[in-house]
């Protein structure tokens, strides 16, 4: 993605989580993640962590597609997400 789309990164701009049951170091959890919404230059992701059959954690995040304007490595700005990238997740 770095070479093909000149992406600078997809920084996290918002995050939240709800914790339903405790998990400890060493517990096995299954993680399910999916993109729930596409914007022009941002997208939202939902994460669910299961301990066995029980939902332990539900998390949400919003990320922004960024580029380096004019190749300036000291700056980053939002940029429309390429349709090709969105299609790969559909």
N, CA, C and O of each residue as an XYZ file, in Angstrom:
360
protein
N       0.828     -1.183      0.000
C       0.000      0.000      0.000
C       0.875      1.250      0.000
O       0.505      2.275     -0.572
N       2.030      1.159      0.640
C       2.899      2.326      0.678
C       3.305      2.759     -0.729
O       3.213      3.936     -1.078
N       3.753      1.801     -1.526
C       4.188      2.143     -2.886
C       3.021      2.409     -3.819
O       3.015      3.394     -4.558
N       2.040      1.531     -3.783
C       0.943      1.624     -4.748
C       0.052      2.843     -4.544
O      -0.335      3.498     -5.512
N      -0.277      3.153     -3.285
C      -1.212      4.244     -3.008
C      -0.565      5.446     -2.333
O      -1.252      6.421     -2.028
N       0.745      5.394     -2.093
C       1.470      6.462     -1.404
C       0.830      6.815     -0.059
O       0.816      7.978      0.345
N       0.306      5.807      0.624
C      -0.340      6.023      1.913
C       0.713      6.348      2.977
O       1.789      5.751      3.006
N       0.382      7.300      3.846
C       1.266      7.637      4.960
C       0.913      6.790      6.176
O       1.749      6.559      7.050
N      -0.337      6.330      6.222
C      -0.799      5.520      7.340
C      -2.299      5.647      7.496
O      -2.959      6.345      6.726
N      -2.832      4.967      8.500
C      -4.264      5.055      8.808
C      -4.396      5.306     10.312
O      -4.768      4.414     11.075
N      -4.084      6.537     10.719
C      -4.092      6.829     12.151
C      -5.458      6.656     12.801
O      -6.501      6.890     12.191
N      -5.412      6.241     14.046
C      -6.594      6.083     14.873
C      -7.011      7.462     15.378
O      -6.206      8.171     15.981
N      -8.273      7.847     15.133
C      -8.748      9.158     15.567
C      -9.847      9.076     16.616
O     -10.176     10.076     17.254
N     -10.418      7.883     16.797
C     -11.453      7.699     17.815
C     -11.489      6.227     18.195
O     -11.355      5.355     17.336
N     -11.671      5.947     19.492
C     -11.744      4.558     19.951
C     -12.598      4.478     21.202
O     -12.620      5.392     22.026
N     -13.304      3.354     21.323
C     -14.066      3.085     22.536
C     -14.213      1.581     22.682
O     -14.045      0.829     21.722
N     -14.531      1.155     23.898
C     -14.707     -0.271     24.148
C     -15.670     -0.473     25.303
O     -15.773      0.353     26.210
N     -16.368     -1.591     25.242
C     -17.238     -2.035     26.325
C     -16.724     -3.396     26.771
O     -16.523     -4.295     25.954
N     -16.514     -3.538     28.070
C     -15.990     -4.778     28.632
C     -17.120     -5.480     29.376
O     -17.735     -4.909     30.275
N     -17.384     -6.727     28.989
C     -18.512     -7.468     29.558
C     -18.097     -8.522     30.565
O     -18.730     -8.663     31.611
N     -17.040     -9.264     30.264
C     -16.533    -10.262     31.212
C     -15.014    -10.129     31.262
O     -14.395     -9.779     30.258
N     -14.411    -10.399     32.403
C     -12.962    -10.238     32.511
C     -12.203    -11.328     31.756
O     -12.656    -12.467     31.635
N     -11.053    -10.942     31.262
C     -10.111    -11.879     30.661
C      -8.766    -11.634     31.307
O      -8.445    -10.510     31.694
N      -7.985    -12.687     31.422
C      -6.676    -12.594     32.074
C      -5.591    -13.036     31.123
O      -5.853    -13.695     30.117
N      -4.370    -12.667     31.453
C      -3.227    -13.094     30.670
C      -3.243    -14.612     30.561
O      -3.379    -15.314     31.563
N      -3.103    -15.110     29.343
C      -3.114    -16.549     29.120
C      -4.455    -17.098     28.672
O      -4.524    -18.217     28.164
N      -5.536    -16.319     28.853
C      -6.846    -16.761     28.365
C      -6.853    -16.774     26.842
O      -6.274    -15.897     26.200
N      -7.507    -17.766     26.278
C      -7.679    -17.811     24.831
C      -8.920    -17.017     24.460
O     -10.000    -17.241     25.007
N      -8.759    -16.082     23.521
C      -9.896    -15.312     23.026
C      -9.889    -15.371     21.505
O      -8.834    -15.450     20.876
N     -11.074    -15.332     20.930
C     -11.218    -15.254     19.477
C     -11.607    -13.817     19.148
O     -12.458    -13.230     19.817
N     -10.985    -13.255     18.118
C     -11.234    -11.873     17.738
C     -11.893    -11.842     16.363
O     -11.415    -12.465     15.414
N     -12.999    -11.104     16.275
C     -13.669    -10.867     15.005
C     -13.644     -9.368     14.749
O     -14.049     -8.583     15.606
N     -13.174     -8.969     13.580
C     -13.127     -7.554     13.223
C     -13.773     -7.364     11.860
O     -13.655     -8.208     10.972
N     -14.467     -6.220     11.714
C     -15.071     -5.918     10.416
C     -15.221     -4.415     10.255
O     -15.433     -3.686     11.224
N     -15.106     -3.966      9.002
C     -15.360     -2.565      8.691
C     -16.873     -2.388      8.672
O     -17.580     -3.104      7.963
N     -17.366     -1.434      9.453
C     -18.808     -1.226      9.560
C     -19.289     -0.034      8.747
O     -20.473      0.066      8.428
N     -18.367      0.876      8.409
C     -18.788      2.059      7.650
C     -17.590      2.638      6.902
O     -16.486      2.748      7.436
N     -17.849      3.003      5.650
C     -16.846      3.672      4.829
C     -17.263      5.119      4.622
O     -18.402      5.396      4.245
N     -16.349      6.029      4.866
C     -16.559      7.430      4.536
C     -15.694      7.762      3.339
O     -15.135      6.862      2.711
N     -15.576      9.015      3.019
C     -14.722      9.423      1.901
C     -13.258      9.145      2.220
O     -12.545      8.555      1.409
N     -12.809      9.567      3.395
C     -11.408      9.380      3.767
C     -11.248      8.675      5.115
O     -10.133      8.554      5.623
N     -12.346      8.216      5.689
C     -12.265      7.519      6.973
C     -13.105      6.246      6.929
O     -13.941      6.061      6.044
N     -12.862      5.379      7.901
C     -13.663      4.168      8.013
C     -13.745      3.754      9.476
O     -12.865      4.065     10.279
N     -14.819      3.049      9.801
C     -15.058      2.583     11.169
C     -14.919      1.071     11.221
O     -15.316      0.362     10.297
N     -14.350      0.594     12.314
C     -14.109     -0.833     12.503
C     -14.718     -1.261     13.841
O     -14.615     -0.555     14.845
N     -15.346     -2.423     13.826
C     -15.897     -3.026     15.038
C     -15.085     -4.274     15.352
O     -14.781     -5.068     14.461
N     -14.737     -4.442     16.619
C     -14.003     -5.621     17.071
C     -14.825     -6.315     18.152
O     -15.387     -5.661     19.031
N     -14.889     -7.632     18.082
C     -15.537     -8.424     19.132
C     -14.555     -9.493     19.581
O     -13.996    -10.226     18.765
N     -14.354     -9.570     20.893
C     -13.489    -10.592     21.478
C     -14.357    -11.553     22.274
O     -15.117    -11.147     23.153
N     -14.232    -12.823     21.954
C     -15.021    -13.858     22.614
C     -14.107    -14.732     23.453
O     -13.026    -15.118     23.008
N     -14.529    -15.037     24.638
C     -13.864    -16.038     25.470
C     -14.823    -17.207     25.530
O     -15.825    -17.179     26.244
N     -14.497    -18.228     24.771
C     -15.453    -19.314     24.571
C     -16.595    -18.768     23.733
O     -16.366    -18.143     22.697
N     -17.814    -18.998     24.174
C     -18.996    -18.494     23.462
C     -19.414    -17.106     23.944
O     -20.275    -16.468     23.338
N     -18.806    -16.643     25.025
C     -19.229    -15.388     25.659
C     -18.520    -14.181     25.051
O     -17.312    -14.208     24.817
N     -19.286    -13.126     24.801
C     -18.717    -11.867     24.325
C     -18.027    -11.191     25.507
O     -18.674    -10.824     26.488
N     -16.722    -11.033     25.405
C     -15.948    -10.440     26.494
C     -15.758     -8.937     26.300
O     -15.871     -8.160     27.248
N     -15.468     -8.536     25.062
C     -15.190     -7.124     24.769
C     -15.756     -6.780     23.401
O     -15.694     -7.578     22.465
N     -16.304     -5.590     23.304
C     -16.743     -5.048     22.026
C     -16.064     -3.693     21.873
O     -16.244     -2.808     22.710
N     -15.284     -3.528     20.807
C     -14.547     -2.290     20.598
C     -14.899     -1.636     19.282
O     -15.338     -2.288     18.334
N     -14.698     -0.342     19.248
C     -15.007      0.439     18.048
C     -13.857      1.410     17.797
O     -13.291      1.974     18.734
N     -13.525      1.595     16.542
C     -12.494      2.571     16.203
C     -12.807      3.253     14.886
O     -13.498      2.702     14.029
N     -12.291      4.453     14.743
C     -12.397      5.196     13.489
C     -10.980      5.543     13.063
O     -10.176      6.014     13.867
N     -10.682      5.306     11.789
C      -9.352      5.562     11.232
C      -9.471      6.439      9.993
O     -10.507      6.461      9.328
N      -8.401      7.158      9.697
C      -8.380      8.081      8.558
C      -7.248      7.695      7.614
O      -6.115      7.476      8.044
N      -7.564      7.614      6.330
C      -6.589      7.338      5.282
C      -5.787      8.617      5.066
O      -6.367      9.666      4.786
N      -4.467      8.548      5.190
C      -3.645      9.738      5.027
C      -2.541      9.530      4.001
O      -2.083      8.414      3.760
N      -2.133     10.639      3.409
C      -1.021     10.663      2.462
C      -0.045     11.753      2.900
O      -0.361     12.570      3.765
N       1.130     11.757      2.300
C       2.119     12.813      2.512
C       1.974     13.803      1.355
O       2.372     13.492      0.232
N       1.413     14.987      1.604
C       1.201     15.926      0.496
C       2.524     16.355     -0.131
O       3.434     16.820      0.555
N       2.610     16.190     -1.441
C       3.830     16.569     -2.159
C       5.055     15.798     -1.731
O       6.178     16.237     -1.975
N       4.860     14.645     -1.092
C       5.986     13.838     -0.644
C       6.672     14.388      0.599
O       7.729     13.888      0.985
N       6.100     15.399      1.232
C       6.668     16.014      2.431
C       6.516     15.055      3.614
O       5.404     14.828      4.090
N       7.614     14.501      4.080
C       7.584     13.508      5.154
C       7.241     14.094      6.521
O       7.033     13.345      7.476
N       7.178     15.414      6.630
C       6.837     16.040      7.909
C       5.346     16.320      8.031
O       4.887     16.776      9.078
N       4.578     16.051      6.962
C       3.149     16.356      6.983
C       2.335     15.136      6.572
O       2.803     14.262      5.843
N       1.112     15.107      7.060
C       0.148     14.080      6.645
C      -1.204     14.763      6.516
O      -1.537     15.660      7.291
N      -1.979     14.328      5.527
C      -3.321     14.886      5.368
C      -4.267     13.785      4.927
O      -3.863     12.812      4.290
N      -5.539     13.957      5.280
C      -6.528     12.959      4.874
C      -6.661     12.983      3.361
O      -6.410     13.993      2.704
N      -7.068     11.829      2.831
C      -7.178     11.671      1.381
C      -8.271     10.642      1.112
O      -8.430      9.706      1.896
N      -9.026     10.790      0.030
C     -10.054      9.781     -0.264
C      -9.465      8.371     -0.336
O      -8.399      8.152     -0.911
N     -10.184      7.430      0.258
C      -9.764      6.028      0.227
C      -9.968      5.504     -1.194
O     -11.057      5.649     -1.748
N      -8.948      4.903     -1.788
C      -9.107      4.370     -3.150
C     -10.227      3.327     -3.210
O     -10.352      2.487     -2.319
N     -11.032      3.393     -4.265
C     -12.134      2.436     -4.441
C     -11.632      1.002     -4.425
O     -12.310      0.109     -3.916
N     -10.461      0.781     -4.973
C      -9.874     -0.568     -5.021
C      -9.691     -1.135     -3.606
O      -9.900     -2.328     -3.385
N      -9.310     -0.303     -2.675
C      -9.130     -0.746     -1.290
C     -10.471     -1.113     -0.672
O     -10.599     -2.156     -0.032
N     -11.467     -0.258     -0.862
C     -12.816     -0.522     -0.331
C     -13.366     -1.827     -0.912
O     -13.963     -2.623     -0.189
N     -13.170     -2.044     -2.193
C     -13.679     -3.254     -2.851
C     -13.039     -4.520     -2.276
O     -13.692     -5.562     -2.219
N     -11.784     -4.450     -1.852
C     -11.109     -5.620     -1.277
C     -11.779     -6.070      0.028
O     -11.687     -7.241      0.395
N     -12.449     -5.151      0.726
C     -13.108     -5.474      1.983
C     -14.578     -5.844      1.800
O     -15.244     -6.230      2.761
N     -15.078     -5.731      0.596
C     -16.510     -6.006      0.345
C     -16.752     -7.465      0.018
O     -17.892     -7.864     -0.219
